[in-house]
Amino acid sequence: MNGHKKSRGRTMGPLSSGVALAAFAATFGLPASALADAASEIKALKAELKRLEAKVAQQGKDHAQVKNALNTAKAAPGTSAPPPVFISFRNGLFVETEDQEFSFKLGGQIQADGGFASSADTISRSNVGFRRARLEVEGKAFKNWYYKLQYDFTGSGAAGIRDFYLAYRNRFLPEEITKQPVTIQIGNFKEPFSLEAIESSKHFVFVERSLPSVLSPSRHIGAAIAAGDKQWSIKTGIFSTSPQDTSTSPPTGESQYWDAAVRATYAPIQEEDKLLHLGGSFKYHKPNNTTAATDAADLRPGQSSEREETDVLGGGGALTRVSAAQDLSCGASAASLNIATTGVGLLSAPFARRSSCLKYSYNYGFEAAAAYGPVSLQAEYIAAQYERDATNVLIYGNGGGTSLRYSGYYVFGSVFLTGESRAASYRGYDKDFNTPGSFTDIQIKNPVNKGGLGAWEFAARFSELNLNNGGLVDGGFVYAATVAGNAAQKALASTATLGGRQENLTLALNWYPVKGVRFQANWTKTLTLVAPSDRPFLNGDHPSLFLARAQIFW
């Protein structure tokens, strides 16, 4: 019995299997050769299955060994394993580590402009060229450190440097105030002043900034601190010279000028298709006896280093700007001449510096923007106040007296014919610590590469700049005295500054076919032109200007 039970539990060998298959074949009338082939195929499949199982098992062991090696490297003192990186082309080459502590983005911008004007001898009748051609790198390191380097190849030497800064960000404030980190920024970047001035040229609704932009500062070397959240921001800093200045060295024996600037914004309504933005700016300027030879943007308003509607065709601010012969600091034409060497100035030299008229100046501005669906509005008012030394102004015969005030404003409206909303492109402090409360690229609903028409936008802007400042006589007398007046008449005329007044109407048509590409066409009509005192032949002229731009950025 025991032997019988044992045989029942034994597995059949090859001979038994063969006998069974032969019996099966005989029962159903199948040929024995066919069954032999099937048996060999089954045997081969089993062998392949065992091989694959062994391979999978080995791969599992290899993966475990690699994982253990990485863990060991992380645990070992003085060593670190390279973190995985994520690489994409997000409108520019973008690289970021898996832990998001390091990132790197390579971008750029090219703008090709062309245009023509109907009249006005001080600007080009036609012109074409590269407006901007920039490369930039930006990113972060060790989680809290941010950097950016931007160079414009249309400039030369240091003048090609645009944004070039290092920033440290950390949560210094309690969450009850803001959930965003505070930003400490050092380098060359835009002073926090005016919505239009800080906005990137990549995203301008119009080809050039409006007329009052000449009263706003541009990029300067300095340090700033900023805080904010999605709906609000405040940024303030101390700044000095700029690579875009005519010269970065002050006059011999003098110090470099400095600015203190602050801008605050608040956006109580901020939705995908609705926006209300409000803001204000203030800038204090201490000249330290610098002159327009080194700081023309402040000391000769209207002749700024950044082009705008006063200089759309390369006229150097020819239509509206304080006279080229007038430096509001009373500085000599040469940067090295700090004391008067002729006339009444000899009685006071060296006790009174030749560049000592301006004590200080300050600028202030108010801004607002709103959007509802495809319709948007934006407006700003900017003013500049110059306070000067009465005695030195009299000694050096610098016109305008002791207190000068200039101002300007613009208002524009736009509508997207294809349904996009400018509200969707708004960036608060939570998205942009460098220029919070500004606009970025339009979110195109139906780009051309997906079979759509892209985004189409129509816009209209009215802007005004007034660089005339009081005096005892009217503008006609100032023109005449400047050209052919005697000493007494010129002295009377110098009680005013006649930098001119200009009013422009600009119409714009913009096409955004795909992200990073834009085509713009602007037509500008000068409705009012009161010319600067040194160019009276422009008085009453009404030039028309057409500008077109093709832009790509990544």
Secondary structure by P-SEA (a helix, b strand, c coil): caaaaaaaaccccaaaaaaaaaaaaaaacccaaaaaaaaaaaaaaaaaaaaaaaaaaaaaaaaaaaaaaaaaaaaccccccccbbbbbccccbbbbccccccbbbbcbbbbbbbccccccccccccccccccccccccccccccccbbbbbbccccccccccccbbbbbccccccccccbbbbbbbcccccccccccccccccccccccccccccccccccccccccccccccccccccccccccccccccccbbbbbbbbbbbbbbcccccccbbbbbcbbbbbbcccccccccccccccccccccccccccccccccccccccccccccccccccccccccccccccccccccccccbbbbbbcbbbbbccccccccbbbbbbbbbcaaaaaaaccccccbbbbccccccccccccccccccccccccccccccccccccccccccccccccbbbbbbbbbbbbccccccccaaaaaaaaccccaaaaaaaacccccbbbbbbbbbbbbbcccccbbbbbbbbbccccccccccccccbbbbbbbbbbbbcc
